Amino acid sequence: MIQEISDDFLLADFGSSVTAGAVVGLGVMDCASQIMMNDQVVTVDYAITARTDLFGGLQYGAQVVHEGLTYKLQHEPLKLADGRFCVMVLEQIEAAADSIGLILANTIISANTLITVGV
């Protein structure tokens, strides 16, 4: 006889608090990928696995808070296997602004360096 595993088994052991609007639940955070430019991390995609019945209806651009940090949903949550769980692919809002500032600062420094070297 096959015993069904509770949907909350994974979340109870490995999850942490996730909030999207009025919805609060547990989710498992994963750093899915990162994009680098000139040896610096420009953007990092995060993924949270959570229950579809709680977070599956979110729309593109929705804000999700995980452990005090705010993220933006990159597209609608992707359902896994039988649909009990979904994956929310997110971008950290604060990190994106910091990364743009770093890129601009490095570009200005590089331009100044080139001008100085050329003089």
Salt bridges, closest charged atoms under 4 A:
GLU4 OE2 - ARG84 NH2 2.76
ASP7 OD1 - ARG84 NH1 3.08
ASP8 OD1 - ARG51 NH1 3.23
ASP53 OD2 - ARG51 NH2 2.63
ASP82 OD2 - ARG84 NE 3.25
